[in-house]
Every structure is written in structure tokens, then in C-alpha cells.
Amino acid sequence: MTTLKSLFTDHPASVDEGYFEHMGVALSFFAKMFAASLACLVHAFLPFLFIKTGSHAIEELHDRMVVNRNRHTAPANDAAAVRS
């Protein structure tokens, strides 16, 4: 059964973060994507500006989220891993 607390803590725990730590990381992703989206908007009208800003932001965020993340198995799977 899912508890109210687990709705807020399961996913952050799966990436080895606490709730507020995860909030900070997520907000840092938001800030980067927001800035990059504004650059892309300007680039749409003035194509000589921010030529690689969007693609560089995507590469950086992909590196932070996928390549270098510290991911752990979900808590429900930990008991099974200990028994094997």
C-alpha cells in the first residue's frame, strides 16, 4: 500500500537523494531548461543568436541525469537482492 509519505520519498530515495535534495536538483534542471527554452525562442526569430545553446543544455542535462546519476534499486527490490 502506498502511503502519503512514500509518494514524496520513494522516487528521491531511488536516486539516492532526500526530498529537499531532490527538490533542489529538480529545480536546477528547471532553471537550466527554462533558460535554454528562452534562448531557443530568441534563436527562432534571430537565428544568428544562441546557435548551440539549446543543444549544449540538452547534452549537459543528459550527462547529469543519465550518464552520471547515482541510481539505486527501489526499496521493494532491496529485500529480494539481500536474499539472493
C-alpha positions as CSV (number, residue, x, y, z in Angstrom):
1,M,0.0,0.0,0.0
2,T,1.3,3.4,-0.9
3,T,1.4,5.9,1.9
4,L,1.3,9.6,1.6
5,K,4.9,9.9,2.8
6,S,6.1,7.3,0.3
7,L,4.6,9.4,-2.5
8,F,7.1,12.1,-1.6
9,T,10.1,9.9,-0.7
10,D,10.2,6.8,-2.8
11,H,11.5,8.4,-6.0
12,P,14.0,10.6,-4.4
13,A,15.3,7.6,-2.4
14,S,15.6,5.6,-5.7
15,V,18.2,8.2,-6.9
16,D,19.9,8.3,-3.5
17,E,18.5,11.7,-2.5
18,G,16.4,13.1,0.2
19,Y,13.2,15.0,-0.5
20,F,14.7,18.5,-0.3
21,E,17.9,17.5,-2.0
22,H,15.8,16.1,-4.9
23,M,13.7,19.3,-5.0
24,G,16.9,21.3,-5.4
25,V,18.2,19.1,-8.2
26,A,14.8,19.2,-10.0
27,L,14.7,23.0,-9.6
28,S,18.2,23.2,-11.0
29,F,17.1,21.2,-14.1
30,F,14.1,23.5,-14.4
31,A,16.3,26.6,-14.3
32,K,18.6,25.2,-17.0
33,M,15.7,24.1,-19.2
34,F,13.9,27.5,-18.7
35,A,17.0,29.5,-19.7
36,A,17.6,27.2,-22.7
37,S,14.0,27.5,-23.8
38,L,14.2,31.3,-23.7
39,A,17.4,31.1,-25.8
40,C,15.7,28.8,-28.3
41,L,12.8,31.3,-28.5
42,V,15.2,34.1,-29.3
43,H,17.0,31.8,-31.7
44,A,13.8,31.1,-33.6
45,F,13.5,34.8,-34.5
46,L,17.1,35.7,-34.6
47,P,18.9,32.6,-35.9
48,F,22.4,34.1,-35.6
49,L,22.0,34.2,-31.8
50,F,22.2,31.3,-29.3
51,I,23.1,28.9,-32.1
52,K,24.2,26.0,-29.9
53,T,22.7,27.0,-26.5
54,G,19.8,24.6,-26.7
55,S,21.8,21.6,-27.8
56,H,24.5,22.3,-25.2
57,A,21.9,22.5,-22.5
58,I,20.4,19.1,-23.6
59,E,23.8,17.5,-23.6
60,E,24.6,18.9,-20.1
61,L,21.3,17.8,-18.7
62,H,21.5,14.3,-20.3
63,D,25.0,13.9,-18.8
64,R,23.8,15.0,-15.3
65,M,20.6,12.9,-15.4
66,V,21.6,9.7,-17.3
67,V,25.3,9.3,-17.6
68,N,26.4,10.4,-14.1
69,R,23.4,9.6,-11.9
70,N,23.6,7.6,-8.8
71,R,20.6,5.3,-9.1
72,H,19.6,2.6,-6.6
73,T,17.0,-0.1,-6.9
74,A,13.6,0.7,-5.4
75,P,13.2,-0.2,-1.7
76,A,10.8,-3.1,-2.5
77,N,13.6,-4.8,-4.5
78,D,16.3,-4.4,-1.8
79,A,14.9,-7.3,0.3
80,A,15.0,-9.6,-2.7
81,A,18.5,-8.6,-3.5
82,V,19.7,-9.4,0.1
83,R,18.1,-12.9,0.0
84,S,19.9,-13.9,-3.3
